[in-house]
Amino acid sequence: MDMSIITDFIRPELLILGVVLYALGAFLKLLPAFKREWAIPFILLGVSVVLCPVYMLVILHLQPVGEVVLSGAIQGVLLAALCVFANQMIKQAVNKRVVDGQASEG
């Protein structure tokens, strides 16, 4: 799947939040006290749905508020999905190659 199809729907100025979300997910995964890895996508979704409208209102100075909140929430869902999708693609590419290599050797 071509990633440009997905990124065409996300405002380019919000892609920096995608980096922040990916880093937050990686940080949560590395915390020894955080045992619920299944909750990471839900946490990223919540953070993203809150941060995107706030970013659009405060940093980009967009008006009117109602449209920005709705658009920001949609952008937040897309960004969270993109981060989780990117993480899964990386895991599949790295882990699957290791497993495939072990299967061919054994």
N, CA, C and O atoms as CSV, one atom per row, in Angstrom:
chain,resi,resn,atom,element,x,y,z
A,1,MET,N,N,0.840,-1.182,0.000
A,1,MET,CA,C,0.000,0.000,0.000
A,1,MET,C,C,0.878,1.236,0.000
A,1,MET,O,O,1.858,1.319,0.741
A,2,ASP,N,N,0.524,2.177,-0.824
A,2,ASP,CA,C,1.288,3.410,-0.937
A,2,ASP,C,C,0.921,4.356,0.202
A,2,ASP,O,O,-0.244,4.722,0.358
A,3,MET,N,N,1.913,4.751,0.997
A,3,MET,CA,C,1.667,5.611,2.159
A,3,MET,C,C,1.188,7.003,1.758
A,3,MET,O,O,0.576,7.695,2.572
A,4,SER,N,N,1.452,7.432,0.518
A,4,SER,CA,C,1.016,8.764,0.107
A,4,SER,C,C,-0.505,8.863,0.062
A,4,SER,O,O,-1.052,9.956,0.206
A,5,ILE,N,N,-1.189,7.754,-0.134
A,5,ILE,CA,C,-2.654,7.764,-0.123
A,5,ILE,C,C,-3.158,8.195,1.252
A,5,ILE,O,O,-4.096,8.984,1.361
A,6,ILE,N,N,-2.531,7.674,2.290
A,6,ILE,CA,C,-2.934,8.011,3.653
A,6,ILE,C,C,-2.507,9.425,4.013
A,6,ILE,O,O,-3.292,10.191,4.572
A,7,THR,N,N,-1.265,9.771,3.695
A,7,THR,CA,C,-0.754,11.082,4.096
A,7,THR,C,C,-1.416,12.226,3.332
A,7,THR,O,O,-1.337,13.372,3.774
A,8,ASP,N,N,-2.061,11.954,2.208
A,8,ASP,CA,C,-2.778,13.009,1.488
A,8,ASP,C,C,-3.970,13.524,2.293
A,8,ASP,O,O,-4.397,14.661,2.095
A,9,PHE,N,N,-4.508,12.715,3.186
A,9,PHE,CA,C,-5.654,13.125,3.992
A,9,PHE,C,C,-5.247,13.889,5.251
A,9,PHE,O,O,-6.082,14.542,5.877
A,10,ILE,N,N,-3.990,13.810,5.617
A,10,ILE,CA,C,-3.514,14.466,6.838
A,10,ILE,C,C,-2.868,15.791,6.469
A,10,ILE,O,O,-2.070,15.871,5.535
A,11,ARG,N,N,-3.223,16.828,7.215
A,11,ARG,CA,C,-2.632,18.141,6.972
A,11,ARG,C,C,-1.122,18.062,7.185
A,11,ARG,O,O,-0.678,17.546,8.210
A,12,PRO,N,N,-0.335,18.556,6.252
A,12,PRO,CA,C,1.127,18.428,6.361
A,12,PRO,C,C,1.704,19.049,7.637
A,12,PRO,O,O,2.678,18.535,8.187
A,13,GLU,N,N,1.120,20.136,8.105
A,13,GLU,CA,C,1.642,20.788,9.309
A,13,GLU,C,C,1.385,19.979,10.576
A,13,GLU,O,O,1.972,20.260,11.620
A,14,LEU,N,N,0.508,18.973,10.491
A,14,LEU,CA,C,0.233,18.121,11.641
A,14,LEU,C,C,1.093,16.865,11.672
A,14,LEU,O,O,1.043,16.110,12.644
A,15,LEU,N,N,1.872,16.631,10.639
A,15,LEU,CA,C,2.702,15.424,10.603
A,15,LEU,C,C,3.729,15.400,11.730
A,15,LEU,O,O,4.165,14.324,12.140
A,16,ILE,N,N,4.122,16.562,12.236
A,16,ILE,CA,C,5.049,16.598,13.371
A,16,ILE,C,C,4.415,15.934,14.593
A,16,ILE,O,O,5.114,15.326,15.404
A,17,LEU,N,N,3.104,16.048,14.723
A,17,LEU,CA,C,2.427,15.368,15.823
A,17,LEU,C,C,2.477,13.851,15.644
A,17,LEU,O,O,2.446,13.109,16.626
A,18,GLY,N,N,2.552,13.392,14.410
A,18,GLY,CA,C,2.722,11.974,14.159
A,18,GLY,C,C,4.038,11.461,14.723
A,18,GLY,O,O,4.108,10.359,15.266
A,19,VAL,N,N,5.074,12.270,14.589
A,19,VAL,CA,C,6.381,11.911,15.154
A,19,VAL,C,C,6.290,11.880,16.676
A,19,VAL,O,O,6.833,10.984,17.321
A,20,VAL,N,N,5.602,12.860,17.237
A,20,VAL,CA,C,5.426,12.911,18.694
A,20,VAL,C,C,4.657,11.675,19.175
A,20,VAL,O,O,5.032,11.067,20.177
A,21,LEU,N,N,3.609,11.309,18.482
A,21,LEU,CA,C,2.812,10.142,18.859
A,21,LEU,C,C,3.630,8.854,18.759
A,21,LEU,O,O,3.560,7.997,19.640
A,22,TYR,N,N,4.396,8.728,17.690
A,22,TYR,CA,C,5.220,7.524,17.527
A,22,TYR,C,C,6.236,7.431,18.667
A,22,TYR,O,O,6.453,6.358,19.229
A,23,ALA,N,N,6.853,8.562,18.999
A,23,ALA,CA,C,7.826,8.578,20.098
A,23,ALA,C,C,7.148,8.258,21.428
A,23,ALA,O,O,7.715,7.540,22.251
A,24,LEU,N,N,5.950,8.777,21.647
A,24,LEU,CA,C,5.211,8.482,22.877
A,24,LEU,C,C,4.908,6.990,22.976
A,24,LEU,O,O,5.060,6.395,24.043
A,25,GLY,N,N,4.483,6.386,21.875
A,25,GLY,CA,C,4.220,4.947,21.872
A,25,GLY,C,C,5.474,4.138,22.171
A,25,GLY,O,O,5.429,3.171,22.931
A,26,ALA,N,N,6.589,4.534,21.571
A,26,ALA,CA,C,7.855,3.834,21.827
A,26,ALA,C,C,8.278,4.004,23.283
A,26,ALA,O,O,8.773,3.062,23.902
A,27,PHE,N,N,8.083,5.201,23.830
A,27,PHE,CA,C,8.418,5.456,25.228
A,27,PHE,C,C,7.559,4.603,26.158
A,27,PHE,O,O,8.078,3.999,27.096
A,28,LEU,N,N,6.268,4.549,25.910
A,28,LEU,CA,C,5.377,3.738,26.750
A,28,LEU,C,C,5.759,2.259,26.701
A,28,LEU,O,O,5.707,1.556,27.710
A,29,LYS,N,N,6.142,1.806,25.519
A,29,LYS,CA,C,6.506,0.399,25.376
A,29,LYS,C,C,7.769,0.061,26.162
A,29,LYS,O,O,7.917,-1.061,26.646
A,30,LEU,N,N,8.675,1.021,26.291
A,30,LEU,CA,C,9.940,0.782,26.993
A,30,LEU,C,C,9.844,0.964,28.504
A,30,LEU,O,O,10.757,0.569,29.230
A,31,LEU,N,N,8.749,1.557,28.989
A,31,LEU,CA,C,8.600,1.740,30.436
A,31,LEU,C,C,8.427,0.391,31.126
A,31,LEU,O,O,7.519,-0.365,30.782
A,32,PRO,N,N,9.276,0.084,32.082
A,32,PRO,CA,C,9.128,-1.201,32.779
A,32,PRO,C,C,7.826,-1.299,33.575
A,32,PRO,O,O,7.275,-2.389,33.721
A,33,ALA,N,N,7.338,-0.187,34.082
A,33,ALA,CA,C,6.126,-0.200,34.901
A,33,ALA,C,C,4.855,-0.320,34.050
A,33,ALA,O,O,3.790,-0.649,34.573
A,34,PHE,N,N,4.961,-0.060,32.762
A,34,PHE,CA,C,3.792,-0.103,31.879
A,34,PHE,C,C,3.680,-1.495,31.283
A,34,PHE,O,O,4.468,-1.864,30.412
A,35,LYS,N,N,2.718,-2.262,31.742
A,35,LYS,CA,C,2.574,-3.659,31.339
A,35,LYS,C,C,1.515,-3.882,30.264
A,35,LYS,O,O,1.438,-4.974,29.702
A,36,ARG,N,N,0.713,-2.891,29.971
A,36,ARG,CA,C,-0.432,-3.076,29.059
A,36,ARG,C,C,-0.109,-2.548,27.656
A,36,ARG,O,O,-0.573,-1.475,27.272
A,37,GLU,N,N,0.673,-3.292,26.907
A,37,GLU,CA,C,1.023,-2.853,25.547
A,37,GLU,C,C,-0.205,-2.740,24.653
A,37,GLU,O,O,-0.212,-1.946,23.712
A,38,TRP,N,N,-1.234,-3.518,24.933
A,38,TRP,CA,C,-2.453,-3.459,24.130
A,38,TRP,C,C,-3.129,-2.098,24.245
A,38,TRP,O,O,-3.914,-1.726,23.373
A,39,ALA,N,N,-2.835,-1.343,25.316
A,39,ALA,CA,C,-3.484,-0.051,25.537
A,39,ALA,C,C,-2.800,1.090,24.791
A,39,ALA,O,O,-3.353,2.186,24.704
A,40,ILE,N,N,-1.614,0.851,24.254
A,40,ILE,CA,C,-0.870,1.927,23.599
A,40,ILE,C,C,-1.655,2.559,22.443
A,40,ILE,O,O,-1.707,3.787,22.378
A,41,PRO,N,N,-2.267,1.801,21.528
A,41,PRO,CA,C,-3.034,2.457,20.457
A,41,PRO,C,C,-4.181,3.324,20.987
A,41,PRO,O,O,-4.480,4.374,20.419
A,42,PHE,N,N,-4.818,2.885,22.070
A,42,PHE,CA,C,-5.916,3.672,22.646
A,42,PHE,C,C,-5.397,4.959,23.288
A,42,PHE,O,O,-6.031,6.009,23.193
A,43,ILE,N,N,-4.248,4.866,23.935
A,43,ILE,CA,C,-3.634,6.060,24.529
A,43,ILE,C,C,-3.231,7.038,23.433
A,43,ILE,O,O,-3.477,8.240,23.540
A,44,LEU,N,N,-2.614,6.520,22.385
A,44,LEU,CA,C,-2.216,7.388,21.269
A,44,LEU,C,C,-3.426,8.040,20.615
A,44,LEU,O,O,-3.371,9.207,20.227
A,45,LEU,N,N,-4.511,7.297,20.491
A,45,LEU,CA,C,-5.733,7.854,19.918
A,45,LEU,C,C,-6.257,9.003,20.778
A,45,LEU,O,O,-6.587,10.069,20.260
A,46,GLY,N,N,-6.331,8.786,22.078
A,46,GLY,CA,C,-6.819,9.833,22.977
A,46,GLY,C,C,-5.946,11.073,22.956
A,46,GLY,O,O,-6.449,12.194,22.883
A,47,VAL,N,N,-4.643,10.872,23.021
A,47,VAL,CA,C,-3.708,12.005,22.999
A,47,VAL,C,C,-3.809,12.746,21.673
A,47,VAL,O,O,-3.806,13.976,21.643
A,48,SER,N,N,-3.897,12.008,20.591
A,48,SER,CA,C,-3.953,12.620,19.268
A,48,SER,C,C,-5.237,13.417,19.048
A,48,SER,O,O,-5.204,14.509,18.480
A,49,VAL,N,N,-6.371,12.869,19.498
A,49,VAL,CA,C,-7.653,13.564,19.319
A,49,VAL,C,C,-7.700,14.845,20.148
A,49,VAL,O,O,-8.419,15.782,19.802
A,50,VAL,N,N,-6.944,14.888,21.227
A,50,VAL,CA,C,-6.873,16.111,22.034
A,50,VAL,C,C,-5.845,17.083,21.459
A,50,VAL,O,O,-6.114,18.279,21.346
A,51,LEU,N,N,-4.669,16.572,21.097
A,51,LEU,CA,C,-3.585,17.449,20.648
A,51,LEU,C,C,-3.836,18.105,19.287
A,51,LEU,O,O,-3.488,19.270,19.095
A,52,CYS,N,N,-4.422,17.389,18.360
A,52,CYS,CA,C,-4.620,17.957,17.017
A,52,CYS,C,C,-5.485,19.216,17.017
A,52,CYS,O,O,-5.062,20.228,16.457
A,53,PRO,N,N,-6.676,19.202,17.619
A,53,PRO,CA,C,-7.452,20.445,17.634
A,53,PRO,C,C,-6.757,21.566,18.406
A,53,PRO,O,O,-6.820,22.730,18.011
A,54,VAL,N,N,-6.096,21.213,19.505
A,54,VAL,CA,C,-5.376,22.239,20.277
A,54,VAL,C,C,-4.265,22.842,19.434
A,54,VAL,O,O,-4.089,24.060,19.416
A,55,TYR,N,N,-3.516,22.000,18.739
A,55,TYR,CA,C,-2.446,22.477,17.865
A,55,TYR,C,C,-3.008,23.382,16.771
A,55,TYR,O,O,-2.447,24.436,16.472
A,56,MET,N,N,-4.122,22.955,16.182
A,56,MET,CA,C,-4.713,23.748,15.110
A,56,MET,C,C,-5.235,25.090,15.607
A,56,MET,O,O,-5.144,26.094,14.901
A,57,LEU,N,N,-5.780,25.111,16.818
A,57,LEU,CA,C,-6.303,26.369,17.365
A,57,LEU,C,C,-5.191,27.303,17.835
A,57,LEU,O,O,-5.218,28.499,17.546
A,58,VAL,N,N,-4.231,26.767,18.547
A,58,VAL,CA,C,-3.215,27.608,19.179
A,58,VAL,C,C,-2.081,27.957,18.216
A,58,VAL,O,O,-1.719,29.127,18.083
A,59,ILE,N,N,-1.536,26.981,17.565
A,59,ILE,CA,C,-0.359,27.216,16.728
A,59,ILE,C,C,-0.736,27.752,15.348
A,59,ILE,O,O,-0.107,28.690,14.858
A,60,LEU,N,N,-1.737,27.176,14.727
A,60,LEU,CA,C,-2.100,27.567,13.365
A,60,LEU,C,C,-3.093,28.722,13.321
A,60,LEU,O,O,-3.338,29.290,12.256
A,61,HIS,N,N,-3.666,29.075,14.470
A,61,HIS,CA,C,-4.616,30.194,14.577
A,61,HIS,C,C,-5.775,30.065,13.587
A,61,HIS,O,O,-6.149,31.036,12.929
A,62,LEU,N,N,-6.333,28.870,13.489
A,62,LEU,CA,C,-7.441,28.648,12.563
A,62,LEU,C,C,-8.763,29.016,13.221
A,62,LEU,O,O,-8.928,28.872,14.433
A,63,GLN,N,N,-9.706,29.493,12.407
A,63,GLN,CA,C,-11.046,29.854,12.859
A,63,GLN,C,C,-12.031,29.214,11.887
A,63,GLN,O,O,-11.596,28.900,10.779
A,64,PRO,N,N,-13.248,28.998,12.167
A,64,PRO,CA,C,-13.943,29.053,13.447
A,64,PRO,C,C,-13.672,27.796,14.273
A,64,PRO,O,O,-13.199,26.782,13.761
A,65,VAL,N,N,-13.981,27.893,15.540
A,65,VAL,CA,C,-13.616,26.867,16.502
A,65,VAL,C,C,-14.302,25.534,16.233
A,65,VAL,O,O,-13.651,24.492,16.309
A,66,GLY,N,N,-15.586,25.532,15.924
A,66,GLY,CA,C,-16.326,24.287,15.716
A,66,GLY,C,C,-15.737,23.427,14.608
A,66,GLY,O,O,-15.564,22.219,14.768
A,67,GLU,N,N,-15.433,24.062,13.487
A,67,GLU,CA,C,-14.853,23.322,12.372
A,67,GLU,C,C,-13.462,22.798,12.703
A,67,GLU,O,O,-13.086,21.701,12.289
A,68,VAL,N,N,-12.705,23.591,13.449
A,68,VAL,CA,C,-11.345,23.187,13.817
A,68,VAL,C,C,-11.384,21.993,14.762
A,68,VAL,O,O,-10.575,21.075,14.632
A,69,VAL,N,N,-12.309,21.999,15.703
A,69,VAL,CA,C,-12.394,20.887,16.660
A,69,VAL,C,C,-12.774,19.597,15.936
A,69,VAL,O,O,-12.165,18.554,16.173
A,70,LEU,N,N,-13.758,19.657,15.071
A,70,LEU,CA,C,-14.165,18.465,14.332
A,70,LEU,C,C,-13.064,18.006,13.386
A,70,LEU,O,O,-12.732,16.821,13.356
A,71,SER,N,N,-12.501,18.915,12.620
A,71,SER,CA,C,-11.422,18.572,11.702
A,71,SER,C,C,-10.203,18.058,12.463
A,71,SER,O,O,-9.544,17.115,12.025
A,72,GLY,N,N,-9.909,18.679,13.601
A,72,GLY,CA,C,-8.780,18.240,14.418
A,72,GLY,C,C,-8.984,16.849,14.976
A,72,GLY,O,O,-8.036,16.066,15.048
A,73,ALA,N,N,-10.206,16.528,15.373
A,73,ALA,CA,C,-10.490,15.190,15.882
A,73,ALA,C,C,-10.310,14.147,14.779
A,73,ALA,O,O,-9.755,13.073,15.015
A,74,ILE,N,N,-10.778,14.469,13.584
A,74,ILE,CA,C,-10.606,13.546,12.458
A,74,ILE,C,C,-9.131,13.387,12.130
A,74,ILE,O,O,-8.659,12.274,11.896
A,75,GLN,N,N,-8.403,14.496,12.113
A,75,GLN,CA,C,-6.965,14.437,11.863
A,75,GLN,C,C,-6.250,13.626,12.946
A,75,GLN,O,O,-5.290,12.909,12.664
A,76,GLY,N,N,-6.727,13.748,14.184
A,76,GLY,CA,C,-6.141,12.991,15.289
A,76,GLY,C,C,-6.321,11.499,15.118
A,76,GLY,O,O,-5.398,10.724,15.368
A,77,VAL,N,N,-7.505,11.093,14.692
A,77,VAL,CA,C,-7.753,9.665,14.445
A,77,VAL,C,C,-6.842,9.166,13.327
A,77,VAL,O,O,-6.255,8.089,13.434
A,78,LEU,N,N,-6.725,9.947,12.257
A,78,LEU,CA,C,-5.869,9.543,11.143
A,78,LEU,C,C,-4.404,9.454,11.553
A,78,LEU,O,O,-3.705,8.521,11.158
A,79,LEU,N,N,-3.939,10.414,12.338
A,79,LEU,CA,C,-2.548,10.388,12.784
A,79,LEU,C,C,-2.260,9.201,13.697
A,79,LEU,O,O,-1.230,8.542,13.558
A,80,ALA,N,N,-3.163,8.933,14.624
A,80,ALA,CA,C,-2.974,7.789,15.516
A,80,ALA,C,C,-2.961,6.492,14.717
A,80,ALA,O,O,-2.135,5.615,14.970
A,81,ALA,N,N,-3.863,6.366,13.761
A,81,ALA,CA,C,-3.907,5.167,12.921
A,81,ALA,C,C,-2.626,5.037,12.101
A,81,ALA,O,O,-2.104,3.934,11.935
A,82,LEU,N,N,-2.123,6.145,11.593
A,82,LEU,CA,C,-0.894,6.130,10.815
A,82,LEU,C,C,0.294,5.679,11.661
A,82,LEU,O,O,1.137,4.914,11.192
A,83,CYS,N,N,0.361,6.147,12.896
A,83,CYS,CA,C,1.466,5.765,13.778
A,83,CYS,C,C,1.415,4.286,14.131
A,83,CYS,O,O,2.441,3.605,14.106
A,84,VAL,N,N,0.243,3.791,14.456
A,84,VAL,CA,C,0.104,2.372,14.791
A,84,VAL,C,C,0.387,1.516,13.557
A,84,VAL,O,O,1.037,0.475,13.656
A,85,PHE,N,N,-0.098,1.949,12.406
A,85,PHE,CA,C,0.146,1.232,11.156
A,85,PHE,C,C,1.637,1.201,10.834
A,85,PHE,O,O,2.169,0.154,10.467
A,86,ALA,N,N,2.313,2.339,10.968
A,86,ALA,CA,C,3.753,2.398,10.697
A,86,ALA,C,C,4.516,1.477,11.641
A,86,ALA,O,O,5.436,0.779,11.216
A,87,ASN,N,N,4.141,1.471,12.915
A,87,ASN,CA,C,4.804,0.602,13.877
A,87,ASN,C,C,4.611,-0.865,13.512
A,87,ASN,O,O,5.554,-1.652,13.592
A,88,GLN,N,N,3.412,-1.235,13.116
A,88,GLN,CA,C,3.143,-2.616,12.743
A,88,GLN,C,C,3.902,-3.015,11.474
A,88,GLN,O,O,4.377,-4.145,11.361
A,89,MET,N,N,4.014,-2.099,10.535
A,89,MET,CA,C,4.769,-2.383,9.314
A,89,MET,C,C,6.242,-2.628,9.635
A,89,MET,O,O,6.861,-3.540,9.087
A,90,ILE,N,N,6.798,-1.808,10.525
A,90,ILE,CA,C,8.195,-1.983,10.923
A,90,ILE,C,C,8.373,-3.317,11.631
A,90,ILE,O,O,9.316,-4.055,11.344
A,91,LYS,N,N,7.465,-3.632,12.561
A,91,LYS,CA,C,7.562,-4.903,13.278
A,91,LYS,C,C,7.442,-6.084,12.333
A,91,LYS,O,O,8.189,-7.054,12.467
A,92,GLN,N,N,6.526,-6.027,11.387
A,92,GLN,CA,C,6.349,-7.126,10.448
A,92,GLN,C,C,7.575,-7.284,9.550
A,92,GLN,O,O,8.007,-8.403,9.275
A,93,ALA,N,N,8.127,-6.174,9.101
A,93,ALA,CA,C,9.278,-6.239,8.206
A,93,ALA,C,C,10.503,-6.799,8.922
A,93,ALA,O,O,11.250,-7.585,8.340
A,94,VAL,N,N,10.716,-6.412,10.163
A,94,VAL,CA,C,11.893,-6.859,10.912
A,94,VAL,C,C,11.670,-8.250,11.499
A,94,VAL,O,O,12.481,-9.146,11.264
A,95,ASN,N,N,10.606,-8.450,12.249
A,95,ASN,CA,C,10.379,-9.724,12.933
A,95,ASN,C,C,10.082,-10.857,11.959
A,95,ASN,O,O,10.576,-11.971,12.135
A,96,LYS,N,N,9.289,-10.585,10.948
A,96,LYS,CA,C,8.928,-11.622,9.996
A,96,LYS,C,C,10.158,-12.087,9.229
A,96,LYS,O,O,10.285,-13.271,8.918
A,97,ARG,N,N,11.064,-11.164,8.922
A,97,ARG,CA,C,12.287,-11.551,8.222
A,97,ARG,C,C,13.151,-12.454,9.082
A,97,ARG,O,O,13.765,-13.396,8.581
A,98,VAL,N,N,13.202,-12.167,10.385
A,98,VAL,CA,C,13.976,-13.001,11.298
A,98,VAL,C,C,13.354,-14.388,11.375
A,98,VAL,O,O,14.064,-15.390,11.293
A,99,VAL,N,N,12.044,-14.456,11.530
A,99,VAL,CA,C,11.355,-15.750,11.613
A,99,VAL,C,C,11.497,-16.514,10.305
A,99,VAL,O,O,11.740,-17.721,10.320
A,100,ASP,N,N,11.350,-15.828,9.168
A,100,ASP,CA,C,11.517,-16.493,7.879
A,100,ASP,C,C,12.928,-17.035,7.716
A,100,ASP,O,O,13.122,-18.128,7.184
A,101,GLY,N,N,13.913,-16.268,8.175
A,101,GLY,CA,C,15.307,-16.714,8.101
A,101,GLY,C,C,15.560,-17.929,8.964
A,101,GLY,O,O,16.311,-18.821,8.569
A,102,GLN,N,N,14.947,-17.982,10.135
A,102,GLN,CA,C,15.120,-19.121,11.021
A,102,GLN,C,C,14.439,-20.373,10.461
A,102,GLN,O,O,14.945,-21.483,10.624
A,103,ALA,N,N,13.315,-20.194,9.816
A,103,ALA,CA,C,12.575,-21.323,9.250
A,103,ALA,C,C,13.348,-21.954,8.093
A,103,ALA,O,O,13.338,-23.174,7.928
A,104,SER,N,N,14.018,-21.122,7.293
A,104,SER,CA,C,14.754,-21.647,6.144
A,104,SER,C,C,16.039,-22.349,6.589
A,104,SER,O,O,16.527,-23.249,5.906
A,105,GLU,N,N,16.583,-21.931,7.740
A,105,GLU,CA,C,17.795,-22.568,8.261
A,105,GLU,C,C,17.497,-23.902,8.915
A,105,GLU,O,O,18.305,-24.828,8.842
A,106,GLY,N,N,16.314,-24.009,9.570
A,106,GLY,CA,C,15.977,-25.202,10.361
A,106,GLY,C,C,15.358,-26.222,9.557
A,106,GLY,O,O,15.013,-27.287,10.068
